[in-house]
Amino acid sequence: MKVWRFVTNVGGVVAIGCLFAMLVMTNAEVLMRTAFHSPIPLVIELSGFCFAFTTFFTLALVVRERRELTVDFVVGRLPARTRLALRSIYDAIGIIAFGVICWAAWGKLRWSASVGDYIPSDPPLPTIIPWTALTVGLAMLVVALLVDLLVSLKALAGNGSKG
């Protein structure tokens, strides 16, 4: 669990770094465009890449910290064991769905790397960058859901005190 906590924390640090980079790039772009009438090339593309890393690298952290959006006015009134069972079903469905998407993204990442696919920009940027963010972020999410599922199943098999 310590290794998993470390990995999800690294994902959070990468996301914070990407958010900071987006902030700096956007402000520099606005300053250069407004004050000097000279936009910085690739800022939109690089900000999009940073957004992809921020989005997908924080998914596992969100699951680990249980910060995802939920509708508690119904589920919160259910008994603890029922909530655990629902959580387990949610985790299992998520593992299957995001596992399939991750597998497809991995295929696209491998294809992109093998053919040298580029985004038509000046200069061209490799599509391997956003595909890496998607693949790694979704893989971390699947592992986070698996860890959560195992913890929930252990609690269900025990006294069910986890809520």
DAHU-V837895 format. One record per residue. N is the residue number from 1. RES is the residue in one letter. SS is DSSP state (h for helix, s for strand, l for the rest). OMEGA is omega in whole degrees, 0 to 359 (none if undefined). Layout:
{{N & RES & SS & OMEGA} {N & RES & SS & OMEGA}}
This chain:
{{1 & M & l & 179} {2 & K & h & 178} {3 & V & h & 180} {4 & W & h & 177} {5 & R & h & 179} {6 & F & h & 181} {7 & V & h & 180} {8 & T & h & 176} {9 & N & h & 176} {10 & V & h & 176} {11 & G & h & 177} {12 & G & h & 179} {13 & V & h & 177} {14 & V & h & 180} {15 & A & h & 178} {16 & I & h & 177} {17 & G & h & 178} {18 & C & h & 176} {19 & L & h & 179} {20 & F & h & 179} {21 & A & h & 177} {22 & M & h & 179} {23 & L & h & 181} {24 & V & h & 182} {25 & M & h & 182} {26 & T & h & 179} {27 & N & h & 178} {28 & A & h & 179} {29 & E & h & 179} {30 & V & h & 179} {31 & L & h & 182} {32 & M & h & 181} {33 & R & h & 184} {34 & T & h & 186} {35 & A & h & 187} {36 & F & h & 180} {37 & H & l & 182} {38 & S & l & 182} {39 & P & l & 178} {40 & I & l & 180} {41 & P & l & 174} {42 & L & l & 181} {43 & V & h & 181} {44 & I & h & 180} {45 & E & h & 181} {46 & L & h & 175} {47 & S & h & 176} {48 & G & h & 177} {49 & F & h & 178} {50 & C & h & 178} {51 & F & h & 178} {52 & A & h & 179} {53 & F & h & 180} {54 & T & h & 182} {55 & T & h & 189} {56 & F & h & 180} {57 & F & h & 178} {58 & T & l & 182} {59 & L & h & 181} {60 & A & h & 178} {61 & L & h & 179} {62 & V & h & 179} {63 & V & h & 181} {64 & R & h & 182} {65 & E & l & 181} {66 & R & l & 181} {67 & R & l & 180} {68 & E & l & 180} {69 & L & l & 178} {70 & T & l & 176} {71 & V & l & 188} {72 & D & h & 185} {73 & F & h & 175} {74 & V & h & 185} {75 & V & h & 181} {76 & G & l & 180} {77 & R & l & 181} {78 & L & l & 176} {79 & P & l & 184} {80 & A & h & 181} {81 & R & h & 178} {82 & T & h & 177} {83 & R & h & 178} {84 & L & h & 179} {85 & A & h & 178} {86 & L & h & 178} {87 & R & h & 179} {88 & S & h & 178} {89 & I & h & 178} {90 & Y & h & 180} {91 & D & h & 181} {92 & A & h & 178} {93 & I & h & 178} {94 & G & h & 179} {95 & I & h & 181} {96 & I & h & 184} {97 & A & h & 182} {98 & F & h & 174} {99 & G & h & 178} {100 & V & h & 180} {101 & I & h & 179} {102 & C & h & 179} {103 & W & h & 178} {104 & A & h & 178} {105 & A & h & 177} {106 & W & h & 177} {107 & G & h & 179} {108 & K & h & 177} {109 & L & h & 179} {110 & R & h & 178} {111 & W & h & 181} {112 & S & h & 180} {113 & A & h & 184} {114 & S & h & 182} {115 & V & h & 181} {116 & G & l & 182} {117 & D & l & 181} {118 & Y & s & 172} {119 & I & s & 182} {120 & P & l & 177} {121 & S & l & 180} {122 & D & l & 359} {123 & P & l & 180} {124 & P & l & 179} {125 & L & s & 181} {126 & P & s & 179} {127 & T & l & 179} {128 & I & h & 182} {129 & I & h & 179} {130 & P & h & 178} {131 & W & h & 176} {132 & T & h & 178} {133 & A & h & 181} {134 & L & h & 184} {135 & T & h & 181} {136 & V & h & 179} {137 & G & h & 179} {138 & L & h & 176} {139 & A & h & 177} {140 & M & h & 178} {141 & L & h & 180} {142 & V & h & 178} {143 & V & h & 179} {144 & A & h & 178} {145 & L & h & 178} {146 & L & h & 177} {147 & V & h & 180} {148 & D & h & 178} {149 & L & h & 180} {150 & L & h & 178} {151 & V & h & 179} {152 & S & h & 179} {153 & L & h & 177} {154 & K & h & 178} {155 & A & h & 178} {156 & L & h & 179} {157 & A & h & 179} {158 & G & l & 184} {159 & N & l & 178} {160 & G & l & 183} {161 & S & l & 180} {162 & K & l & 184} {163 & G & l & none}}
